[in-house]
C-alpha cells in the first residue's frame, strides 16, 4: 500500500458494493466490475472518469504480477486438460469402473466420491475443485443430486484441506510469511497450529457428514428437492461456464479407459512437490506455489496428449482443437478471476484489511478475547476482500507478534489467523475459490453462495466457541 494513503472506512466500500450487487443482482461480472470501478474512483479523489481509466489499467496491471498471470494461465490450461481427459474416455472409464463396483450407484456414493477426491487432491485449491467437479458432475446429474450440493462439497474440501497440509502451495506461502516474521522454526509452528485450526477442521468434518447423510437444510434443501424432480438449475439462474466445452463429444471410437484419467492426474499430483523442490533450489518449503501448480497442470496435459498419440486415439490436430475448446470454455472463469484479482488489488491499495485490523488492535481487548477476535477479524477481512492469502499476509504479521509480546503460545494465534482467512474464502461471493467451485460444478454462482453459507456459518460458529475456549485456557 502506498505510504500516502491513510486507510479509512471508505476502503470497505468497494468490496461491500461488489458483495451487495452480487447477492442482489446475481450478476457476477457486473458486481466485481462495479467494485473495481468504485475502488479506483475513491483512489482518484472520487473522480468517476478517472476511476474508470484506473479500473482498466488496474485490470491490465494484474498481469504485471507473475503469480497472478500464472493463475490465469493455469485456469485456461486446466480447461484444456479436463476437455482432453473427457474426450480421451478417461472420465467415462472412471465412471464405468465405479458403477461396475457399485461405488457410485446412489446419491450417497456420488457425494462421497466428490468429498474423497477433494481430500486426496490437495496440491492446490482450484485444482481440487476443478478435478472433483469434472469427475463428479455426471454422477450427480445421473443420481439427481443438485449441482449446488456438488459445489458445496468440492468447495469445502479445497482451501480447508489445503491449509491443513504444509507441503503444498498453501503451506509454502504461509511458511514464507512466518519466515518474514522472524519465526525460527516455521514448519514446526505450522504443524503445531494444525490441531487449533478449528474452522478448517469443522468445515471438512461437516462436509463429510453431509456426504454420508445427505443432510440438506435451508436453501440447500430446496435445491436438492428441485434436482430430485430432474431440474438441474434454478429457473432464475444460469451457470457461468460453457459446460459443453469442458465435456466434448468423444473422438472417433475411443473406448473408455480409466488409465487416461488416472495417469495425467497422477503426474499432476507428483509434479507439484517436484516443482516446489526445483523452484526452491532443493528446499520444498521455499518453492513457488504458482509456478509449481502451472508446471503440474502443463505436465498433466502433456502426458494426456502422449497417451492419446500412443493409443492412436487422436491426432495432433484433434488434440489441439479439443484443448483450445476446453481452454475457451474457461474464458468466463478467467475473466471473473481477473476482476476478482483487480478488486483484491485495489482493496489492498486502499488499506481495507489494515483499517479493520488496526481498529481491532486499538480496541485493547484482553488475552481471553483476543484469540476469537483474531478469527472474527480475519473472517471479516477475507469475506470483504475475497482473498484468504491476502488475509494471511495482513493477519499473521499482527497476530503472531502480538501473541509473542503477550507471552502467549504462537500456534493458536497462527491457527486463528489462518482459520479466519479460510472462512472468508469459503463464504464470500467474491472469493476466487468460491467462484471456481460454482464454475467447476457448472451451477449459478449466487445459488452456490446462498446454499453454502448456512453450512459455513455453522462451522464458523463452532470455530468462535472453540477459539473462545482456547483463549480462556492459554
N, C-alpha and C positions, 0 to 999 in steps of 0.2 A: 504494500500500500504506500503510495507516495506520502512523504512526510507532511506536505502542506494540507492534506485532507484531515479534518477533525471529525471523527465519526459522530453522527447524531441519530436521532430517531428516524430521520428521513432515509437513512441507509436501509431500513427494513421495508420501505415501500415497494421497491421492485419485486422482491420475492412474494410479498403479500398480494400484489396485483396479479402476478402470474398464477399463484395458487388459487386465488379467488375466481379469476376468469376460467381457469381450467375446470374447476368444480362447477361453476355456474353455466358455462357455455359448452363444455365437453370438446372444445377446440384447442388441442394441444399446441399447434403451431402458432395460432393467434395469441394464445396466452403467454407462451415463452417469449415470442417476439415483442409483445407489449411490455413485458417485464424488462427486457433488454433495452428497449427504447426509453422507458422511464428512467432506468439507471443512468444512461448516458445523458439524458435530459437534465437530471439532477446534477451530474458532474459538470455539465456545461452551463451551470447557473440558471437552470430552468428555461433554457432556450430550446424549444421543441425541434426546430430545424437543425440546429447544431447537434441535438440529441439523435436525430435520425442519421445524420452523417457519422456520428460517433458509433452508433449501433452497427452500421455497415462495416466500418473499419474495425470495430471490436470483433465482429464475426470473422473478418479476414485475419485478424491478429491471433485467433485461436490456432491457426496453422503455424504461427511463429513459435509455438511450444512443441518441441519434438514429441513429447509424451502424448499430447492431445492428438497430434497428427497420426501417431501410431494407433491410437484408439479408434479413430475414424477409419483408417485403413483396415484395421482388424475387423471392423464391423462389415465392410464390404467383402473381405476375404472369407469370413466365416459364412457369409451368404453363399459364396461360390462353393465352399466345402460342403455345406448342407445340401445344396442342389445336386452336386456331383454324387454324394453318397446316396441321395434319393434315387437319382437316375441309374446308378450302378446296381440297384437292387439290394443295397445294404440294409436300408431300413425295413424293407419288406421281408428280407431274410431274418432280421432280428425279431420282427413281429411274428412271423411264421414259427420261429423257434419257441417263442414264449407261448404261443397258442397250442403248439403240439404238446408242450409240457403242462399246459393248463395253468400257467403262472399269471396270465393277464386276461382271463376269461370272465372277469367280473369288474364292477366298478372299483372294488377294493384293490384288485390286482393292478388296475391302471393307476390308481392313486399311489400305491406302494412303489410301482416302477418309477414314477416321476420323482418320488421322495428319495429313493435309493440312488438314482442317477445323480441327483443333486448332491447327495452325500459323498459319492465316490469321486466325482469330477470336481475337485476343489482347487484347481490351479488358479482360477480367476472367475470372478462372479458372473461376468457377461457370458463367458464360455459355458459356464454351468447352466445358465437359464436357456441359452440357445440350443445346446445339445439336448437337454432334458425336454425342451419344448418340441424339438423335431421328432424325437423318438416316441414321445408320449401322446402327442396330439391326435394321431389316427386312432389310438386305443380309446382315448376319452370320447371322441366322436362316436366310435362304434358302440361304446357302452352307455352312451347318452349321459355322460357326466359333463358338467359345464366347463367351458374354456376359462371362466373366472376361477374355478377350483384349481385348474391346472396352473394358471398364472400365480395363484397364491402359494401353491406347493413348491414351485420352482423358485419363486422369489424368496421364500422362507428358508430355502436350503442353499442360497447363493452367498450373499455377503455374510450372513450369520454363521455359516460353516467356514468360509474362508478366513474370518477373523480369529477363529479358534485354532488355526494351524499356522505355525510360524514359517514353515518352509514353502512359501508361495509368494506371489506378487504382493499380497497384502502384508504378510509378515516382513518382507524385505523393506517395505515402505515404513512400517511402524518402527522397526529396528533402526532405520536411518534417523527418524525423528528422535528416538531415545539417545542415539549417539550424539546428536546436536545438543542435547541437554546435559551432556557430560556423564551419563549413566555408565558406570564401569563395566557392568555385565548385562547388556541389554537383552540378550537372549534368555538369560536366567530370569530376569524381571518379567519378560513377556510370558514365559511358561508359568511363572508364579501367578500371573494375573488371570490366566485362563479359567480357573475354577470360580473366580469372582465375576466373570463376565455374565452376569445373571440374565440380561436381556437376550443375548445371543443364544445361550443355552435354553432359555424358556421358549424362544421363538422356534428353535429346531424341535424341541420336545413337543410343543403344541402342534406343529405341523405333522409330526409323527403320529400323534393321537388322532388328528383329523384324517390322515391317510389310512389308518387302521379302522377307525369307526365311521368315517364319513360325516362326522359332526358338522352340520351346517346350521347357521342361525343368522337372523337379520337379513341383510341384502344377499348373502351367500345362499341362504335357504331359498330365496325367490329365484336366484339364478339356477340352482340345482333343479327346482321344480320345473322351470321353463325348459331346461335341457332334457329332462325326462320326457317331455312332450315332443322332443325332436327339434326344438327351436335352439339352434346353436348360439344365436346372438340376441341381445336385447333389441327389440324393434326400433328403439330410438337411438341405437348406437351402431358403430361400424368399426371394424379393425383398421389399424393404421399401417398395415403391411400388406404387400401383394403376396398373398399366400400361394397363388398359382405359380409364382416364380420360384418359390422355395420347394415346391412339390411338383417337379416336371414329370411329364409322361416318360415311362421307361423307353430307352433307346433300343430299337430292334427287338431281339428275343433274349435279352439278358435275363438269366434266371435269378431268383432271389438268392443271395449269398450273404450269410452272416459275416463272413470274413471281410467283405467290402465295407462294412461299417466299423467293426472292431479294430482292424489294423490301423486305419487312419486315425481313429480316436486314441488308440493306444500310443501311437507315435506322438500325437499331440501332447498327451499327458506326460510322456517320458521327456519330451523336448523342453518342457517348462523348467525343470531343475537344471537341465543341461545348459539352457540359455542363461539362467541365473549364474551358474558357475563360470561360463565364458565371459559374460559381461561384468562379472565381479572379480575378474582376474584370479580365479580359483577359489574365491570366497563366496559361497552361495548367498550369504546374507547381505553382501554388498552389491548384488546384481541389480540390473534394471528390470523392473517388473513389466513395463510396457513393451520393451524390446523383446523380452523373453516370450511374452504372450504372442506377439506378432510372428516371431520365428516359429513358435509352436504351431500356430494355425497354418502358416505357409508350408511347414513340413508335412502336416496332415493332408493338405491339398495336393502337394506333390506326390505323396505316397498313393493317394486315391487315384490320381492320374496314371501313375505307373501300373497300378493294379489293373485298371481298365485297358491299358495298352497291352500288357502281358496277356490278359484274358481275351484280347481282340474283341472286347465288348463295345468299345467306342473309338472313333478316330480322333486325331488331334483337333480337327475342325469341330467335331461334335462336343468334345470336352471343352473347347474354348467357348462355343456357343452356350453350353449349359452353365459354365462358370460365370460368364458375363450376365446371363439371365438371372442367376442366383444373386450376383452382386447388385444387379439392378433392382431386385426385389427388396433390397435392404437400403435403398436410397432414402426412403422415408424415415427409417430409423436413424440413418446417418445425419439427416438434416435436423431431426429432433435433438440428437446428441450435440450437434453443432450449436443449436440455440441454447441447450442446457449448459454447455460449457461456457458460452458467451455470458449467460446470466450469472453463472457462478463467478466468472472473472470480474464482472462489474460489481457484483455484490461484495466480493472481497476488496475490490479497489475502494468502494465506499466505506468499508470497515464495519459491515453489519455484525460479523462474528465478534470482532474486537469490542464493539459497542456493547453487545449483550454480555460478554464475558467480563468486561471491566465493571459493568453495573453490579454483577454478582460479587466480584471481588471487593467492591466498595461497600457492600452491604454488611460486611463484618460478622458473618454468622459463625457460630461455634462449631467445633470439630464434629459433634454428633450429627449436625445437619449438613455439614459440608459435602459429605460423600453423595447423598441423594441429590443435593443441589448441583453437583458436578454432572451427574447423569441427566437431570432435567435440562440444565443449560445446554449441554451437548446435544440433547434431543431437539431442543428448540432451534439451535443454530443449524443443525443438519436438516431439519424439516424446512427451515426458511431458505437455506441455500441450495438444498438438493445434493449436497456432496458430503459423504462420510469422510473421505480422505482430507478434504479441506477442513472439516470439523476436527479431525485428529490433529492437524497442523496448528489449529487455534487452541484447542483444549489441553493437549499434552504439555506444551510449554507453560501453561498456567497451573494445571492440577498437580503435576509431578513436583515442581519446585515448591509449591505451596505445602504439599504433604511433607516434603523434606524439612522445610522451615519449621513446621509444627511438630516435628519429631514423630510423625505418623508413618505407618508402613506404606511403601510406594505402590505395591501391587494392586490393592483395592482401588486406588485413585486412578491408576492407569486403566484398569478394567472399566471404571465408571465413565472415563473419557471415551473409550472405545465403544462401550455399550450405548451411550447416548448417540454417537455417530451412526451406529448400526440401526437404532430405532428410527432416526430421521430418514436414513437411506431406505428403510423398509416402508415407511408410512407416507413420505412426501410424494405428491403427484409430479414434482419437478425433478425427482431423483433419476439419474440415468439407469440405475438398476431396476427401479420400478417401471420405467418406460420400456426398457429392453424386455422385461418379463411379460408385459402385456403384448408386446410385439411378437415375442417368441411363441406365446400361446395363441397368437392371431385373434386377440379379442380387443374390444374397445378399451382404451387406456383408463378412462374415468370409471368405467364399470369395474375394472380391476382394483382401482384405488378404493372405491366405495365398498366392495366386498371384502377386501383385505383389511381395511382399517380397524374393524372391531376386534379382529384377532391380534393385530399389532398393539392396540390399546390394552388388551387383556394381558399380553406378555409384558408390556410396559408397566402396567400396574404392579405386576409381580416383581419387576425389577426395582421399582421405587421402594416397595416394602422391604425387599431383600437388602438394598443398599442402606436403608434406614437402620435395619437391624445390625448390619456390619458396622455402620458408622457409630452405633452406640457401644459396640464391643471393642473397637480398636483404640 
